[in-house]
């Protein structure tokens, strides 16, 4: 007589929260060097995420989600998880490439979690790309072939006060806008691909292509800065929704309050932007409409 062993009991586990991060400057995934932590309550020991082979940061062992993690992952499970709640997530970069950021994430999340946000100055409710955007720190090395605009931002009417966590938008000719975020000291670096190079008109036989050193473009410039802080808790970490939800502000060309609406970029040179007669780029939060983006030819 043959004895038949009872079938092995299947054990299932549900990863309650999987997050991917995206470089806001290049659009590529960030799969290394990040510390992704959840501190469920103030003073609690944070839970840190592990990195999967696919480049996803996975958080497990979150408070109150034990029954959820033991779920079977079926359609019925996802339609009514045993427990669901929101957790604060804080992200820092140990390599120093990106600024810190925090956001709230509902868990369990089916598939990859993407926070609800929109870039400043846009009306669409859908995020511009998958994952959580990370913005370049001022000290980040600039990749080869990439343009960079740098500035030290200060508030008006208190020019000694840095415009901490202000958002700077660079309107690139014939391309998507690039966004940069100032750090706690007001320093900002906006990285973006160079605009299209000037190509001579093929109908003009004598036309020649200008050398790269003479290629220039006019860029539009916008700023976003609110009166209220965008940091959460005792650590100087901005909240993503508050950061990107700041109202329009005005970069100033001079002390008289003339708006700075465009700047010239030259190929191969870092573009450092300042208010005339000042070492900083002054940002006014006076509620005056921001001028429209520069239109016309991308080359000057």
HUPE-V338572 format. One line per field, one symbol per residue. ss: DSSP state (H for helix, E for strand, - for the rest). A space follows every 50 residues. Layout:
ss = ???
//
This chain:
ss = ----------------EEE-EEE-----EE---EEEEE--------EE-E E-----EEE------HHHH-----HHHHH-----EEEEEEEEE----E-- EEEEEEE----EE------------------EEE-E---------EEEEE EEEEEE-----E----EEEEE------EEEE-----EEEEEEE------- -----------HHH-EEEEEEEEE------E------EEHHHHH---EEE EE------E--EEEEE----EE--------EEEE--------------E-
//
